[in-house]
Amino acid sequence: MAELTPMKRQYNEIKEQHKDCLLFFRLGDFYEMFDEDAKIASKELDLALTTRDRSVSDPTLRTPMCGVPYHSSQAYIGKLIAKGYKVAICEQIEDPATAKGLVKRGVIRIVTPGTVTDAAMLEEGKSNYLCSIYYEPEEGKGGVAFCDISTGEFCVASYETDAVNHILNELGRFEPREVIMNKAAAETKRIPEFAAKRLHSMLEMGGKDYEFRDCSLRIRKQFDVQKLTEINMEGRPLAVCAAGALMKYLDETQKLDMGHIRSIEFLSEEKFMELDWATRRSLELTEAQRTGEKRGSLLWVLDKTRTPMGGRMLRSWIERPLLSPVAIKKRLSAVDELVKDNVTRGELIEAMRGIGDMQRLIGRVVYGTANGKDLVALAECARALPKLCELLKPFKSSALRQIAGMNQLEKIVMRVDWAICDDPPFSIREGGILRKGYSREVDRLRELRDNGAQAVAELEARERERTGIKKLKIGYNKVFGYYIDVPKSAGEVTLPEDYIRKQTLVSNERYFTQELKELENTLLNATDRIKQLEYEIFMEVCGKIAAFVGEVQDSADAVAQLDVLCSFAEVAVRNDYCMPEVDASGELIITEGRHPVVEQSVSDIMFVPNDTHLNGDTNRVAIVTGPNMAG
């Protein structure tokens, strides 16, 4: 076999460290794959398999390779992730112009099903969870953590008894795309089988990442606290171990700032109703049991949301029913007010139509993967908030009053309007992002780039006036660059001291000055300098906007709540629903009840309502028959 090139040796070294990933190795404008990775990518992405070893006579000894364009790589990565692969992104980590020898490369990120952030790979109305499970078999205890890194949502739970069943219920509720677990959890067989076969999750082993001391340190560092009590995690070692291992996995795979993960929610058994997998499927809460589609489910009936955040929150509310009558009444009071005010509800719904995915937009800003269009989209979202707050002023319910007090993010709108042009390009490295007037240096370079001849003519005029030589000219050729041409016909003249002789010809002398040299460098390098400077300034702008991550997330949460409440109100009006009386009596009384899904599914048949009376004593079971089941 032929001796390996330095580049191929570099590839092999990096691949050795990421054996479980397909390695996207950056070469110029392409990501290349070699050997077995190339064969897999060629098959899964329907790409041509090529080789650079055409001089090798034996085809079996040639190195197979295939590649995808850098600028369109996300689509290919998305396909591989959907097929269950992990992709390691290997980039140049030093400037090729200044590198000595082979350019250094390194893996900057590993994309997995549970760590996707690109909008094209995500379902707009559904969260994308990564899960971590910690289990202690001796006492049947365990903890679980869930994180959607695209939005920053982070939830944990712990169970002192019957942990396996509780964990299975949580897996059914969150449906994570990827699950990491300790050895004991994997050995239960029930947990990995349920995750892989029922949920089709990718499975990973967490190894030694579940040590309590290290996990506690990681959590306190991530959430910027000195003690676990500050985030309600003291005395919950099982949850700490699960959450800490999840953070370790994110650190190893993402290698970027996770500042948008700033709060942690503890899932209490007293706060939400826990439903097992079979019950969820039978109730058809978010998908029909026969088709697996949204149509035919409770979510299908109730979802009239206008924003991506609202769609995800509605799904979350359905999957995690509240247990507290007080909390339920708070929601109902808000819906009741919106039901009674058709005009304002319609204006609120209309105002929310143009609001994009604020949670994922600010996530990409903090993450460092946002582009100019993302910033403009975020500013457009923020621009709609003042009208929402104004429309909510007359309402009295506590939920709507809290929403009306959201931060309106005026500073983000001002910053983006000042810095970013109206229609920025998709790429952040090609220039054309900044608005005129934001950076004097960028404006100056653009002026030179677009009016270089004018700058040369102005310098020529100044030099003629300075020297008194009317026939002085500034010329250019590829060999010498820009030069000042002084004709010998000008006679004996005293030239300025900063004139440096460059070339002597029969009829003239050629000179240059430091000012001319600087202008030459500027003109020749203006475009490249503009691209680099705009990129640097754009990242600074992103940093300034990322500082508002907490405010954006809170406002996004407020908009999501309003969206869901308006959706409930809209459905209640359309379907003639009434507001229930909720208490802790343990008695269920429904008069002329109508099954919400069946009623919408049999619109061409007269629906017959039914009464229901159940309690925890004498009436525990009711068998409802008939053509529409009532509910």
HUPEQUI-V132822 format. One record per run of one state. SS is the DSSP state (H for helix, E for strand, L for the rest). FROM is the first residue (numbers start at 1). TO is the last residue. If there is no record, write none. Layout:
# HUPEQUI-V132822
SS,FROM,TO
SS,FROM,TO
This chain:
# HUPEQUI-V132822
L,1,5
H,6,17
L,18,21
E,22,27
L,28,29
E,30,34
H,35,45
L,46,49
E,50,51
L,52,58
H,59,61
L,62,63
E,64,69
H,70,82
L,83,86
E,87,92
L,93,104
E,105,111
L,112,112
H,113,115
L,116,118
H,119,121
L,122,129
E,130,136
L,137,140
E,141,148
L,149,152
E,153,159
L,160,162
H,163,174
L,175,177
E,178,181
L,182,182
H,183,187
L,188,189
H,190,198
L,199,201
E,202,205
L,206,211
H,212,222
L,223,227
H,228,231
L,232,236
H,237,254
L,255,264
E,265,266
L,267,271
E,272,272
L,273,276
H,277,283
L,284,297
H,298,302
L,303,307
H,308,319
L,320,321
E,322,322
L,323,324
H,325,340
L,341,341
H,342,352
L,353,357
H,358,367
L,368,371
H,372,383
L,384,384
H,385,392
L,393,397
H,398,404
L,405,409
H,410,419
E,420,420
L,421,433
E,434,434
L,435,439
H,440,450
L,451,451
H,452,467
L,468,472
E,473,477
L,478,480
E,481,487
H,488,490
L,491,499
E,500,504
L,505,507
E,508,512
L,513,513
H,514,546
L,547,548
H,549,575
L,576,586
E,587,593
L,594,595
H,596,601
L,602,609
E,610,615
L,616,631
